[in-house]
Amino acid sequence: MPCLIARFGRPAHPKAARGFFILGEKMKDRISDKYWFPWWPDKWIFGSIRIEFSPAERGIWVDMLSLASKDSGHIRANEETPYPTQQLAGMLIIPEDILIKAIDKFIKFEKITKTKAGTLYVTKWEKYQFTERHKRRINAEMSEKSDTMSAEKDAIVKNNIKEDIIGHNKKEETKKTTATPKIIFNFGTAEFENIIKKDNTIWEKAYPACDIEAELNKMAAWLSANPTRKKSNYKKFITNWLSRQQDRGGSKTNGTEKWTPKEPQPWED
């Protein structure tokens, strides 16, 4: 079972990714869309390379494969020009003498072939590539993975939308349950409804001269006597009534004397 290995870091020379210059001649353009090649773990760990080469030589071998993958198995400046060992060593950041010894050893063990032009070629390069069967399987796996990722993405989007809707509905329900009911007047019972303790506290502070309960009873009596004068905002009706009464002296007992202000006239909202 192969794994995929990427071995292409930043080149030591700014021209390394596109070739080198020798004696004013531009080398073979080497831009490639192949950024990885198959790696066979079993062959690497248990194969002959681990026995035949030193750790340093094995590292150079990986560099050779990386270079070869960019030119269909070839390691060369262009089709007829080999890399000068000094430049190749500089590109790979390897001492030149160590690189030369390693290349000679690769040739000796038939890992690399030297052509008549002096260029290098990885022997049996095709064995380092995927077979058609492997390619079909990998394409199928990638396609399946892509479909799975797409389905997962759709599911995540749908779930997020669902959560947003649920969250919005919960907020609306919370608003409905926490909102203070509107004050109304029930003409059947002749009483105000939905007046809470907070309302009474606010009115008592704002209109200290008024007996709030007594004034509410007066308002209820007046509304019952005038059923056609229904209000759209009874809270506003109450505050207007209490404000008028406060301005007229209020309705609370002051010592033994009871204030008897003039009855406020009805007004519109």
Buried (B, 14 or more C-beta within 10 A) or exposed (E): EBEEBEBBEEBEEEEBBBBBEBEEEEBBEBEEEEEEBBBBEEBBEEEEBEEBBEEEBBBBBEBBBBBBBBBEBBBBBBEEBBBBBEBBBBBBEBEBEBBBBBBEBBBEEEBBBBEEEEBBBBBEBEEBBBEEEEEEEBEEEEEEEEEEEEEEEEEEEEEEEEEEEEEEEEEEEEEEEEEEEEBBBEEEEEBBEEBEEEBEEEBEEEBEBBBBEEBBBBBBEBBBEEEEEEBEEBBEBBBBBBBBBBEBBBBBEEEEEEBEBEEBEEEEE
